[in-house]
Amino acid sequence: MEKRQGCLEGLLELFMLNVAFDWLQDKFGFGRGPSCVGCGCGLILLIIFLVLACNIIFLSTNWFQWGSSWIPGLV
């Protein structure tokens, strides 16, 4: 059985991904001047965000494991 992170770690990763995505969209995203390699940087960031979010949601998190290894006593 493969070891996957718990629900709390998955939620923390999604929160951090959201914060990073918002910051990148503010700096380089939609409506920020010239485009990167022919298509907008916002579109490129959106595709990267979706790939990483799907990886966290479907592959690396066990949503039925409520404990977290970084909080003692909740394992």
Gaussian input, Z-matrix of N, CA and C with variables (Angstrom, degrees):
# hf/3-21g

backbone

0 1
 N
 C     1     B1
 C     2     B2     1     A1
 N     3     B3     2     A2     1     D1
 C     4     B4     3     A3     2     D2
 C     5     B5     4     A4     3     D3
 N     6     B6     5     A5     4     D4
 C     7     B7     6     A6     5     D5
 C     8     B8     7     A7     6     D6
 N     9     B9     8     A8     7     D7
 C    10    B10     9     A9     8     D8
 C    11    B11    10    A10     9     D9
 N    12    B12    11    A11    10    D10
 C    13    B13    12    A12    11    D11
 C    14    B14    13    A13    12    D12
 N    15    B15    14    A14    13    D13
 C    16    B16    15    A15    14    D14
 C    17    B17    16    A16    15    D15
 N    18    B18    17    A17    16    D16
 C    19    B19    18    A18    17    D17
 C    20    B20    19    A19    18    D18
 N    21    B21    20    A20    19    D19
 C    22    B22    21    A21    20    D20
 C    23    B23    22    A22    21    D21
 N    24    B24    23    A23    22    D22
 C    25    B25    24    A24    23    D23
 C    26    B26    25    A25    24    D24
 N    27    B27    26    A26    25    D25
 C    28    B28    27    A27    26    D26
 C    29    B29    28    A28    27    D27
 N    30    B30    29    A29    28    D28
 C    31    B31    30    A30    29    D29
 C    32    B32    31    A31    30    D30
 N    33    B33    32    A32    31    D31
 C    34    B34    33    A33    32    D32
 C    35    B35    34    A34    33    D33
 N    36    B36    35    A35    34    D34
 C    37    B37    36    A36    35    D35
 C    38    B38    37    A37    36    D36
 N    39    B39    38    A38    37    D37
 C    40    B40    39    A39    38    D38
 C    41    B41    40    A40    39    D39
 N    42    B42    41    A41    40    D40
 C    43    B43    42    A42    41    D41
 C    44    B44    43    A43    42    D42
 N    45    B45    44    A44    43    D43
 C    46    B46    45    A45    44    D44
 C    47    B47    46    A46    45    D45
 N    48    B48    47    A47    46    D46
 C    49    B49    48    A48    47    D47
 C    50    B50    49    A49    48    D48
 N    51    B51    50    A50    49    D49
 C    52    B52    51    A51    50    D50
 C    53    B53    52    A52    51    D51
 N    54    B54    53    A53    52    D52
 C    55    B55    54    A54    53    D53
 C    56    B56    55    A55    54    D54
 N    57    B57    56    A56    55    D55
 C    58    B58    57    A57    56    D56
 C    59    B59    58    A58    57    D57
 N    60    B60    59    A59    58    D58
 C    61    B61    60    A60    59    D59
 C    62    B62    61    A61    60    D60
 N    63    B63    62    A62    61    D61
 C    64    B64    63    A63    62    D62
 C    65    B65    64    A64    63    D63
 N    66    B66    65    A65    64    D64
 C    67    B67    66    A66    65    D65
 C    68    B68    67    A67    66    D66
 N    69    B69    68    A68    67    D67
 C    70    B70    69    A69    68    D68
 C    71    B71    70    A70    69    D69
 N    72    B72    71    A71    70    D70
 C    73    B73    72    A72    71    D71
 C    74    B74    73    A73    72    D72
 N    75    B75    74    A74    73    D73
 C    76    B76    75    A75    74    D74
 C    77    B77    76    A76    75    D75
 N    78    B78    77    A77    76    D76
 C    79    B79    78    A78    77    D77
 C    80    B80    79    A79    78    D78
 N    81    B81    80    A80    79    D79
 C    82    B82    81    A81    80    D80
 C    83    B83    82    A82    81    D81
 N    84    B84    83    A83    82    D82
 C    85    B85    84    A84    83    D83
 C    86    B86    85    A85    84    D84
 N    87    B87    86    A86    85    D85
 C    88    B88    87    A87    86    D86
 C    89    B89    88    A88    87    D87
 N    90    B90    89    A89    88    D88
 C    91    B91    90    A90    89    D89
 C    92    B92    91    A91    90    D90
 N    93    B93    92    A92    91    D91
 C    94    B94    93    A93    92    D92
 C    95    B95    94    A94    93    D93
 N    96    B96    95    A95    94    D94
 C    97    B97    96    A96    95    D95
 C    98    B98    97    A97    96    D96
 N    99    B99    98    A98    97    D97
 C   100   B100    99    A99    98    D98
 C   101   B101   100   A100    99    D99
 N   102   B102   101   A101   100   D100
 C   103   B103   102   A102   101   D101
 C   104   B104   103   A103   102   D102
 N   105   B105   104   A104   103   D103
 C   106   B106   105   A105   104   D104
 C   107   B107   106   A106   105   D105
 N   108   B108   107   A107   106   D106
 C   109   B109   108   A108   107   D107
 C   110   B110   109   A109   108   D108
 N   111   B111   110   A110   109   D109
 C   112   B112   111   A111   110   D110
 C   113   B113   112   A112   111   D111
 N   114   B114   113   A113   112   D112
 C   115   B115   114   A114   113   D113
 C   116   B116   115   A115   114   D114
 N   117   B117   116   A116   115   D115
 C   118   B118   117   A117   116   D116
 C   119   B119   118   A118   117   D117
 N   120   B120   119   A119   118   D118
 C   121   B121   120   A120   119   D119
 C   122   B122   121   A121   120   D120
 N   123   B123   122   A122   121   D121
 C   124   B124   123   A123   122   D122
 C   125   B125   124   A124   123   D123
 N   126   B126   125   A125   124   D124
 C   127   B127   126   A126   125   D125
 C   128   B128   127   A127   126   D126
 N   129   B129   128   A128   127   D127
 C   130   B130   129   A129   128   D128
 C   131   B131   130   A130   129   D129
 N   132   B132   131   A131   130   D130
 C   133   B133   132   A132   131   D131
 C   134   B134   133   A133   132   D132
 N   135   B135   134   A134   133   D133
 C   136   B136   135   A135   134   D134
 C   137   B137   136   A136   135   D135
 N   138   B138   137   A137   136   D136
 C   139   B139   138   A138   137   D137
 C   140   B140   139   A139   138   D138
 N   141   B141   140   A140   139   D139
 C   142   B142   141   A141   140   D140
 C   143   B143   142   A142   141   D141
 N   144   B144   143   A143   142   D142
 C   145   B145   144   A144   143   D143
 C   146   B146   145   A145   144   D144
 N   147   B147   146   A146   145   D145
 C   148   B148   147   A147   146   D146
 C   149   B149   148   A148   147   D147
 N   150   B150   149   A149   148   D148
 C   151   B151   150   A150   149   D149
 C   152   B152   151   A151   150   D150
 N   153   B153   152   A152   151   D151
 C   154   B154   153   A153   152   D152
 C   155   B155   154   A154   153   D153
 N   156   B156   155   A155   154   D154
 C   157   B157   156   A156   155   D155
 C   158   B158   157   A157   156   D156
 N   159   B159   158   A158   157   D157
 C   160   B160   159   A159   158   D158
 C   161   B161   160   A160   159   D159
 N   162   B162   161   A161   160   D160
 C   163   B163   162   A162   161   D161
 C   164   B164   163   A163   162   D162
 N   165   B165   164   A164   163   D163
 C   166   B166   165   A165   164   D164
 C   167   B167   166   A166   165   D165
 N   168   B168   167   A167   166   D166
 C   169   B169   168   A168   167   D167
 C   170   B170   169   A169   168   D168
 N   171   B171   170   A170   169   D169
 C   172   B172   171   A171   170   D170
 C   173   B173   172   A172   171   D171
 N   174   B174   173   A173   172   D172
 C   175   B175   174   A174   173   D173
 C   176   B176   175   A175   174   D174
 N   177   B177   176   A176   175   D175
 C   178   B178   177   A177   176   D176
 C   179   B179   178   A178   177   D177
 N   180   B180   179   A179   178   D178
 C   181   B181   180   A180   179   D179
 C   182   B182   181   A181   180   D180
 N   183   B183   182   A182   181   D181
 C   184   B184   183   A183   182   D182
 C   185   B185   184   A184   183   D183
 N   186   B186   185   A185   184   D184
 C   187   B187   186   A186   185   D185
 C   188   B188   187   A187   186   D186
 N   189   B189   188   A188   187   D187
 C   190   B190   189   A189   188   D188
 C   191   B191   190   A190   189   D189
 N   192   B192   191   A191   190   D190
 C   193   B193   192   A192   191   D191
 C   194   B194   193   A193   192   D192
 N   195   B195   194   A194   193   D193
 C   196   B196   195   A195   194   D194
 C   197   B197   196   A196   195   D195
 N   198   B198   197   A197   196   D196
 C   199   B199   198   A198   197   D197
 C   200   B200   199   A199   198   D198
 N   201   B201   200   A200   199   D199
 C   202   B202   201   A201   200   D200
 C   203   B203   202   A202   201   D201
 N   204   B204   203   A203   202   D202
 C   205   B205   204   A204   203   D203
 C   206   B206   205   A205   204   D204
 N   207   B207   206   A206   205   D205
 C   208   B208   207   A207   206   D206
 C   209   B209   208   A208   207   D207
 N   210   B210   209   A209   208   D208
 C   211   B211   210   A210   209   D209
 C   212   B212   211   A211   210   D210
 N   213   B213   212   A212   211   D211
 C   214   B214   213   A213   212   D212
 C   215   B215   214   A214   213   D213
 N   216   B216   215   A215   214   D214
 C   217   B217   216   A216   215   D215
 C   218   B218   217   A217   216   D216
 N   219   B219   218   A218   217   D217
 C   220   B220   219   A219   218   D218
 C   221   B221   220   A220   219   D219
 N   222   B222   221   A221   220   D220
 C   223   B223   222   A222   221   D221
 C   224   B224   223   A223   222   D222

   B1=1.4503
   B2=1.5272
   B3=1.3219
   B4=1.4513
   B5=1.5186
   B6=1.3209
   B7=1.4621
   B8=1.5210
   B9=1.3367
   B10=1.4543
   B11=1.5193
   B12=1.3103
   B13=1.4586
   B14=1.5159
   B15=1.3203
   B16=1.4505
   B17=1.5139
   B18=1.3020
   B19=1.4520
   B20=1.5362
   B21=1.3206
   B22=1.4645
   B23=1.5219
   B24=1.3172
   B25=1.4588
   B26=1.5238
   B27=1.3206
   B28=1.4556
   B29=1.5175
   B30=1.3464
   B31=1.4571
   B32=1.5251
   B33=1.3379
   B34=1.4602
   B35=1.5257
   B36=1.3255
   B37=1.4616
   B38=1.5208
   B39=1.3329
   B40=1.4621
   B41=1.5290
   B42=1.3345
   B43=1.4695
   B44=1.5299
   B45=1.3284
   B46=1.4651
   B47=1.5273
   B48=1.3291
   B49=1.4549
   B50=1.5236
   B51=1.3213
   B52=1.4530
   B53=1.5318
   B54=1.3307
   B55=1.4670
   B56=1.5338
   B57=1.3242
   B58=1.4673
   B59=1.5253
   B60=1.3297
   B61=1.4587
   B62=1.5270
   B63=1.3398
   B64=1.4637
   B65=1.5229
   B66=1.3306
   B67=1.4643
   B68=1.5275
   B69=1.3399
   B70=1.4585
   B71=1.5268
   B72=1.3371
   B73=1.4654
   B74=1.5252
   B75=1.3387
   B76=1.4698
   B77=1.5204
   B78=1.3318
   B79=1.4616
   B80=1.5237
   B81=1.3363
   B82=1.4619
   B83=1.5184
   B84=1.3122
   B85=1.4657
   B86=1.5091
   B87=1.3083
   B88=1.4616
   B89=1.5243
   B90=1.3257
   B91=1.4590
   B92=1.5049
   B93=1.3261
   B94=1.4606
   B95=1.5138
   B96=1.3153
   B97=1.4559
   B98=1.5103
   B99=1.3520
   B100=1.4672
   B101=1.5251
   B102=1.3112
   B103=1.4562
   B104=1.5236
   B105=1.3228
   B106=1.4639
   B107=1.5230
   B108=1.2729
   B109=1.4693
   B110=1.5266
   B111=1.3080
   B112=1.4504
   B113=1.5097
   B114=1.3195
   B115=1.4665
   B116=1.5172
   B117=1.2973
   B118=1.4578
   B119=1.5183
   B120=1.3198
   B121=1.4686
   B122=1.5164
   B123=1.3257
   B124=1.4607
   B125=1.5195
   B126=1.3242
   B127=1.4644
   B128=1.5217
   B129=1.3100
   B130=1.4668
   B131=1.5270
   B132=1.3426
   B133=1.4665
   B134=1.5220
   B135=1.3372
   B136=1.4557
   B137=1.5218
   B138=1.3195
   B139=1.4696
   B140=1.5259
   B141=1.3318
   B142=1.4663
   B143=1.5289
   B144=1.3302
   B145=1.4636
   B146=1.5218
   B147=1.3255
   B148=1.4659
   B149=1.5243
   B150=1.3290
   B151=1.4680
   B152=1.5311
   B153=1.3292
   B154=1.4654
   B155=1.5288
   B156=1.3326
   B157=1.4632
   B158=1.5307
   B159=1.3200
   B160=1.4671
   B161=1.5257
   B162=1.3300
   B163=1.4620
   B164=1.5230
   B165=1.3330
   B166=1.4639
   B167=1.5228
   B168=1.3152
   B169=1.4646
   B170=1.5216
   B171=1.3294
   B172=1.4580
   B173=1.5286
   B174=1.3295
   B175=1.4605
   B176=1.5223
   B177=1.3201
   B178=1.4614
   B179=1.5272
   B180=1.3277
   B181=1.4603
   B182=1.5232
   B183=1.3244
   B184=1.4570
   B185=1.5258
   B186=1.3329
   B187=1.4582
   B188=1.5230
   B189=1.3280
   B190=1.4549
   B191=1.5211
   B192=1.3199
   B193=1.4656
   B194=1.5276
   B195=1.3296
   B196=1.4601
   B197=1.5047
   B198=1.3137
   B199=1.4574
   B200=1.5126
   B201=1.2930
   B202=1.4514
   B203=1.5114
   B204=1.3209
   B205=1.4638
   B206=1.5177
   B207=1.3389
   B208=1.4613
   B209=1.5224
   B210=1.3410
   B211=1.4718
   B212=1.5169
   B213=1.3414
   B214=1.4546
   B215=1.5350
   B216=1.3078
   B217=1.4407
   B218=1.5128
   B219=1.3312
   B220=1.4635
   B221=1.5167
   B222=1.2929
   B223=1.4666
   B224=1.5028
   A1=108.93
   A2=116.39
   A3=118.80
   A4=111.32
   A5=115.49
   A6=122.08
   A7=108.79
   A8=116.14
   A9=121.01
   A10=108.94
   A11=115.63
   A12=120.39
   A13=110.79
   A14=115.81
   A15=121.37
   A16=112.71
   A17=115.34
   A18=123.40
   A19=111.85
   A20=117.26
   A21=120.16
   A22=111.91
   A23=116.79
   A24=120.02
   A25=111.04
   A26=117.33
   A27=120.95
   A28=111.68
   A29=116.40
   A30=120.00
   A31=111.70
   A32=116.69
   A33=120.19
   A34=111.00
   A35=117.28
   A36=120.27
   A37=111.51
   A38=117.50
   A39=120.33
   A40=111.36
   A41=116.88
   A42=120.41
   A43=110.84
   A44=116.78
   A45=120.36
   A46=111.20
   A47=117.59
   A48=121.56
   A49=110.33
   A50=117.50
   A51=122.09
   A52=111.16
   A53=116.96
   A54=121.18
   A55=110.13
   A56=116.79
   A57=120.36
   A58=111.01
   A59=117.44
   A60=121.37
   A61=110.75
   A62=117.83
   A63=121.03
   A64=111.34
   A65=117.04
   A66=120.64
   A67=110.92
   A68=116.68
   A69=120.18
   A70=111.48
   A71=117.86
   A72=120.33
   A73=110.54
   A74=116.86
   A75=119.36
   A76=112.01
   A77=117.09
   A78=120.88
   A79=113.48
   A80=118.20
   A81=121.35
   A82=114.31
   A83=118.43
   A84=122.06
   A85=116.08
   A86=115.04
   A87=123.44
   A88=111.51
   A89=116.40
   A90=122.01
   A91=115.04
   A92=118.64
   A93=121.59
   A94=112.55
   A95=118.56
   A96=120.34
   A97=113.29
   A98=116.11
   A99=120.41
   A100=112.58
   A101=114.35
   A102=119.60
   A103=111.96
   A104=115.58
   A105=122.76
   A106=108.42
   A107=118.59
   A108=126.03
   A109=114.12
   A110=117.68
   A111=120.79
   A112=115.86
   A113=119.24
   A114=120.05
   A115=107.76
   A116=116.34
   A117=120.52
   A118=113.70
   A119=115.47
   A120=119.97
   A121=110.61
   A122=116.87
   A123=120.04
   A124=111.73
   A125=116.87
   A126=120.93
   A127=110.89
   A128=117.01
   A129=121.00
   A130=110.42
   A131=116.68
   A132=120.65
   A133=111.49
   A134=117.16
   A135=120.93
   A136=111.79
   A137=117.48
   A138=121.24
   A139=110.56
   A140=117.22
   A141=120.86
   A142=110.13
   A143=117.10
   A144=121.48
   A145=111.27
   A146=117.51
   A147=120.96
   A148=112.19
   A149=117.10
   A150=120.70
   A151=110.25
   A152=117.05
   A153=120.24
   A154=111.56
   A155=117.69
   A156=120.27
   A157=110.91
   A158=117.81
   A159=120.51
   A160=110.94
   A161=116.73
   A162=120.62
   A163=110.40
   A164=117.28
   A165=120.72
   A166=110.49
   A167=117.26
   A168=121.15
   A169=112.38
   A170=117.25
   A171=119.62
   A172=115.25
   A173=118.61
   A174=119.44
   A175=114.94
   A176=118.27
   A177=117.51
   A178=114.46
   A179=118.89
   A180=119.98
   A181=110.98
   A182=115.38
   A183=121.79
   A184=106.38
   A185=117.27
   A186=121.42
   A187=112.79
   A188=118.05
   A189=121.01
   A190=112.12
   A191=117.61
   A192=122.40
   A193=107.05
   A194=117.22
   A195=121.20
   A196=112.56
   A197=118.40
   A198=120.84
   A199=111.20
   A200=114.66
   A201=120.77
   A202=109.39
   A203=116.53
   A204=119.03
   A205=112.60
   A206=118.65
   A207=119.52
   A208=112.64
   A209=117.92
   A210=121.63
   A211=107.70
   A212=118.10
   A213=121.18
   A214=111.35
   A215=116.37
   A216=122.09
   A217=115.35
   A218=118.27
   A219=120.98
   A220=113.02
   A221=116.90
   A222=119.82
   A223=109.74
   D1=130.18
   D2=-178.81
   D3=-78.95
   D4=143.71
   D5=-178.35
   D6=-85.65
   D7=119.46
   D8=178.16
   D9=-122.21
   D10=155.41
   D11=-179.60
   D12=-69.09
   D13=163.50
   D14=-178.59
   D15=-87.71
   D16=-178.18
   D17=-175.67
   D18=-61.47
   D19=-44.99
   D20=-177.67
   D21=-63.41
   D22=-40.11
   D23=177.96
   D24=-67.22
   D25=-37.78
   D26=177.36
   D27=-63.50
   D28=-43.16
   D29=177.47
   D30=-64.61
   D31=-39.44
   D32=177.34
   D33=-63.39
   D34=-42.35
   D35=178.32
   D36=-63.87
   D37=-41.52
   D38=177.83
   D39=-64.32
   D40=-38.66
   D41=177.21
   D42=-63.30
   D43=-46.27
   D44=-179.97
   D45=-65.14
   D46=-38.07
   D47=176.86
   D48=-63.31
   D49=-40.48
   D50=178.96
   D51=-64.59
   D52=-43.09
   D53=179.00
   D54=-62.94
   D55=-45.12
   D56=179.21
   D57=-64.34
   D58=-41.77
   D59=179.64
   D60=-63.02
   D61=-44.02
   D62=178.91
   D63=-61.67
   D64=-43.04
   D65=179.45
   D66=-63.84
   D67=-45.63
   D68=179.55
   D69=-64.30
   D70=-37.97
   D71=177.89
   D72=-64.82
   D73=-38.31
   D74=177.55
   D75=-64.81
   D76=-37.52
   D77=-176.58
   D78=-84.92
   D79=-40.52
   D80=-171.74
   D81=-128.10
   D82=-2.06
   D83=-167.83
   D84=-78.82
   D85=-153.70
   D86=-175.59
   D87=-56.00
   D88=134.22
   D89=176.92
   D90=75.04
   D91=22.81
   D92=-177.62
   D93=-109.76
   D94=42.11
   D95=175.23
   D96=93.34
   D97=-149.73
   D98=-174.05
   D99=-64.06
   D100=156.89
   D101=-176.37
   D102=-89.64
   D103=163.01
   D104=176.39
   D105=-97.44
   D106=129.82
   D107=175.00
   D108=44.36
   D109=40.13
   D110=173.52
   D111=90.62
   D112=-22.57
   D113=174.98
   D114=-124.81
   D115=158.02
   D116=-173.73
   D117=-61.82
   D118=145.19
   D119=176.65
   D120=-63.38
   D121=-31.35
   D122=177.79
   D123=-61.50
   D124=-38.62
   D125=178.17
   D126=-67.22
   D127=-41.83
   D128=177.83
   D129=-62.59
   D130=-44.64
   D131=178.33
   D132=-63.61
   D133=-38.29
   D134=178.37
   D135=-63.08
   D136=-43.03
   D137=178.99
   D138=-64.04
   D139=-43.94
   D140=178.33
   D141=-62.65
   D142=-43.68
   D143=178.48
   D144=-59.62
   D145=-45.73
   D146=-179.24
   D147=-63.22
   D148=-40.80
   D149=178.70
   D150=-63.43
   D151=-46.34
   D152=-179.63
   D153=-66.76
   D154=-40.54
   D155=179.48
   D156=-64.94
   D157=-42.23
   D158=177.96
   D159=-64.16
   D160=-37.09
   D161=177.32
   D162=-62.29
   D163=-44.06
   D164=179.67
   D165=-66.97
   D166=-44.60
   D167=-174.32
   D168=-70.41
   D169=-45.56
   D170=-171.02
   D171=-99.29
   D172=-26.72
   D173=-172.03
   D174=-110.24
   D175=-38.93
   D176=-168.68
   D177=-106.72
   D178=2.15
   D179=-177.37
   D180=-125.28
   D181=132.29
   D182=172.39
   D183=-96.92
   D184=101.63
   D185=-173.61
   D186=-71.75
   D187=-10.37
   D188=178.81
   D189=-93.45
   D190=-5.85
   D191=176.18
   D192=-95.59
   D193=104.00
   D194=-173.50
   D195=-81.46
   D196=-23.00
   D197=-179.56
   D198=-75.11
   D199=168.65
   D200=179.30
   D201=-138.51
   D202=141.22
   D203=-177.02
   D204=-73.97
   D205=-16.82
   D206=-179.11
   D207=-93.40
   D208=-0.95
   D209=173.41
   D210=-115.23
   D211=110.18
   D212=-177.62
   D213=-59.15
   D214=139.11
   D215=177.12
   D216=88.87
   D217=-9.50
   D218=179.88
   D219=-105.61
   D220=16.51
   D221=-175.96
   D222=-78.58

